[in-house]
Structures are given as structure tokens and as C-alpha cells.
Amino acid sequence: MVELGKKAPDFTLPTDGGGTVSLKDLKGQKVVLYFYPKDDTPGCTKEACGFRDALPDFTKGDAVIIGVSKDSVARHDKFKGKYDLPFTLAADEDGTVCAAYGTWIEKSMYGRKYMGIDRATFLIDEKGMLRGEWRKVKVKGHVEEVLDAARAL
């Protein structure tokens, strides 16, 4: 499990556009790593568009944004194209990174239990240390809260 003030778990994942992203390759930059349940669903789209719209402010503070879900690279490509998302979307299809960050959890809807991604965001500093953590994220106001924390680093 991740812990504030400790080293964030490293990862290497395939990304939209046929690339890969590794946390270790992002040293020297702040990283906003956000986990979301599924591409092109209402809450996930609103969150992604919020990060898209605030990207210039994050970039000014030398922060990169990476969205992670269990969707395939092909789904990420469609999602990015449809909403003009200018940041990386990583495909954690086997759930390894979700598990490392504690975002693969048991959920319940209408009495039915199932496994899914807990909407969560992590702020990682330039040295790879975890400096911010938001769990059970409510989309409204979330991007602004993360941006304020990134600016304060």
C-alpha cells in the first residue's frame, strides 16, 4: 500500500498512441497520477476534461498528468481523440498498478458486490515521493484541489 512521504511504487505501462510510460522516467517532474474506472463514462469524462482544461496551469508548475484505467490502449486512443485529451492515458489491463496503489477495491451497487477501480489521485514529487493522496474522489472541485497541492510543492 502507498504511504504519504514514502517512495511511490514504480510502474511501466503501455499508453495511448502505442507508447509506454514509467514513473522512473519522469524524475525531475511532479506527477499527477489519477486512476479512474472507465473511458467515456460520465464521471470519468468530466474528470478527464477537467484535467485537460487545467493542463496549462499544471504544466506551468512542471507537472505531468497521467490517467490510468484498465481500459485497453485502443479504447484510450478513442477516448483521447473524442475529447481532445492532451495528456497520457496508461492501460493497466492486468490491474497490477491499480493493486500497487490500492485502487482495485470491492464495490457495491444495488446490493451487488464487484471489483472495480476506486477513483483516486496521487501527487508525486520530483524525487518520486508520494506527497498527496485523494481517495473516493468526487469529480466536482477535484482538479482545482490537486492543482493547489501541486503548486504548493
Number of C-alpha atoms within 10 A of each C-alpha: 9 14 14 14 13 12 15 23 16 12 14 15 17 18 22 21 13 9 12 14 18 13 17 14 11 17 15 13 18 26 24 23 20 22 28 25 19 20 22 17 11 9 17 18 19 14 22 26 18 18 26 18 14 14 20 12 15 22 13 10 16 15 24 18 20 18 20 29 25 23 18 17 21 14 17 26 18 14 20 22 11 10 13 12 20 15 16 22 33 26 25 22 16 10 16 14 22 22 14 15 17 15 22 19 13 11 13 11 7 5 7 7 10 10 10 19 22 19 23 21 25 21 26 29 23 16 14 22 19 21 19 18 19 15 13 11 17 13 15 12 11 15 21 13 11 20 19 12 14 22 14 8 13
